[in-house]
Amino acid sequence: MMDRRKSIKSLVLGGVAGGLALHGCKTQIEAEQEDKVLATYKYGRTAEETELIQELEEDQFLNEHEMETISVLCALILPANESFGSATDAGAPDFIEFMMKDYPPFQVTMRGGLMWLDHKSNTEYGTEFKVTAEAQQKEILDAIAFYDPKVPMDEQALEIQFFSLIRNLTLTGYYTSKMGIEDLGYKGNMPNVWDGVPQEVLDQHGVAYEEEWLAKCVDQSERGVIAEWDENGNLLT
Amino acid sequence: MQIKESAQVYDVIIVGSGAGGGMATKILADAGLNVAVVEAGPYFDPKDPDQMTQLKWPWESPRRGANTVRDFGDFDMAYGGWNIEGQPYTHKDGTKFDWFRSQMLGGRTNHWGRISLRFGPKDFKHKDVDGLGDNWPIGYEDVKPYYDKLDKEIGVFGTNEGLPNDPDGFFLPPPKPRLHELFYIKGARKTGVPVYPSRMSMLTKKINKDRGVCFYCGQCARACSVYADFSSGSCLIFPAQKNGGQVDLYVNCMVREVNTNEEGRATGVSYINKEDRKEYALNAKVVVLAASACSSARILLNSKSKQHANGLGNSSNMVGKYLHDSTGASRAGFIPGLMNRKLYNEDGVGGMHVYSPWWLDNKDLDFPRGYHIEIWGGIGMPNYGFGFNPNDFNKFFGLPTGGYGNGLRADVKKYYGSVLGFGGRGEAIAREDNYCEIDPTTVDEFGIPVLRFRYKWSDYERKQARHMQSTFEELIHNMGGEVLGDSPGPNQDYGLMAPGRIIHEVGTTRMGDDPSRSVVNKYQQLHDSDNVFIMDAGPFVSQADKNCTWTIMALAWRASEYLVDQLKQQNIT
């Protein structure tokens, strides 16, 4: 089997013309596979960055059992509600797997914490965490899910650090997913015209715009008119 | 290895394509000169769909925007960072200096904060005020005409407030404040800190037919695809080309040194082409270095010859000396009044809509020079890190922190947008014993000797940071908020960030009238070689409590006009 990583590297570095030439040497299936993988991340990556993502994705850090346990955990941390799916439904476990490789300092806490969970579950209930009844899973979590905010996290017990880590990654994985952003209700990341805080929001928070300040601000109906000034810097248009 | 030499002789070679190099390119090419721009990184156009990160969603990144690869996150538009593989730098005497480099067409202008503050009259002559450092050989009146032209050509929003050391200009109208900024205005007034609309180079209004108007996505750090923010490529280099200028771009070309002849005058540069890893020579009548303060100093120090045994332009031994960055400290607060927000699109421009310039008189203080306050907060787009410790603020209400389950969704929404933070950016005193030099023991992967830094803060800067901290704490209290984290004490330098971290490094080739105490004259021309100019932040004598970009460009414009004039008069041949 050819080394896919190497061929992708040369495909990317070879540029457009080189890429076409290289395609000729490959089977149709190989070429399609590469196109598919490369097409997954079209957010302005350089060749080196794309290659790194490829390498991280080809590698698998968490084993099948660990991934299944994480899927159970993510859905306990952020379960589905009437409107939205769980963090597991939103793809948080795959994101966690990626971060283990992208930021290796997470690895021991994550893997050790998962082992801790199974040990605890086996000791208390005689089964691995992922197949233990939900009520009992929650009993285990209730003991490790809360932390003392006055104590630095790296001085707290391992199981508390572990749960804090997986909760953080689960939530960030969820709220940076399409589903999570819709759930949150974030309204931006699209072209628009900013014209101030809505009145009802100002009222709710007990603040107001001052007329004097607003008078200095852009008149959005004139934003398309080319700016001109007098010699003292007063805007004329 | 044979060095490949091109027969062509350019009028000017410009090394670097950031703020200074871009401005030099525009002015010199518009004047009809035949220009080569040599850039260490690849070609970059903010509207190229293959390079663009603007308007991408966090889930398009497998790391959801985390900063494991790009230092300011996966969507930030800087190719490079604090550390570049194969291009190390070292330190001396156990000191610390973090050096940020971005190697791409446009350099760091593609991701910068666009905070565009003129230096004021006092900033050029601050030794007259407090006896510290040195005065510039030029004053505000010398630079003002260029600031004026810059405002009109490049565009900057702001307001004329008649402040003595934060001069008026030709401003586009600013955007309205966001909700957290209204809270800041209230809290700052209570604290006695004045607040004004910020001054940033995004187009809130059209300035010409080639550039778009801001559409308020808040992502200027990703570089704007409609060219509504200032980036050097989109606003200077492309227009120079479009205007019919003779501009040859040499990208992925790392300049090693300036070549000189028997008379000690520059003949061009030698560079390594990163693609074939071979060395080339390029010839020109004039060389403009605009590779960044430290990179230009490095090139000069590596340009050793019989005539310039100490490095080009370094007969004074001043190259690399007086390196200084802005001071920086930050703090954040939780503002209960900003909880439970209704959501709407509040992205605005990339960065703050309001700011506070330095407002105090140092006569009453235990440190020299000032700082301005930058403000962040709001209901921005979630990115890696969003949702971490989702209900940590429960501690302020005596509620449990942590947990799991659907209650976390409510917690996340309750606290979304309730944090506000400050960055203080101030002026350090330039010192001869803070410097960069060549490390004789280390080369980069291109065989070029690298820089070694030696930099220590003094009590001037530490006391300034202490003042920032107490001001920020008071501001947060006056907004009805809770300060986050403990107050950093003397053993943490009061939160003063390591030098280099603010990425305003200047001063390595400072200007002056005395050739024994400075590297360039007041037109940024080497005292030691009349056909070499420095047009980045190296010539700064002092860095004010402002940001350096607007002044880099105003000075580069001024120096470029002088250069054109000198060529016309045949004073440079």
Interface residues (C-beta under 8 A of the other chain):
Chain A: Y41 K42 Y43 G44 T46 E49 L52 I53 L56 E57 L76 I77 L78 P79 N81 G91 F95 F98 M99 D102 Y103 L141 A145 F146 Y147 D148 P149 K150 F163 S164 R167 N168 L171 T172 G173 Y174 Y175 T176 S177 K178 G180 I181 D183 L184 G185 Y186 K187 G188 N189 M190 P191 N192 V193 W194 D195 G196 V197 P198 E200 V201 L202 Q204 H205 G206 V207 A208 Y209 W213 L214 K216 C217 V218 D219 E222 R223 G224 V225 I226 A227 W229 G233 N234 L235 T237
Chain B: P42 P49 D50 Q51 M52 T53 L55 K56 W57 P58 W59 E60 S61 P62 R63 R64 G65 A66 T68 V69 D74 F75 M77 Y79 D148 D151 K152 G155 F157 T159 N160 D168 G169 F170 F171 L172 P173 P174 P175 K176 P177 R178 L179 L182 F183 I185 K186 P197 T204 K205 K206 I207 N208 V213 F215 Y216 C217 G218 Q219 G337 L338 R341 K342 L343 Y344 N345 E346 D347 G348 V349 I379 G380 M381 P382 N383 Y384 G385 F386 G387 F388 N389 P390 D392 K395 P400 T401 G402 G403 Y404 G405 N406 L408 R409 V412 K413 Y416
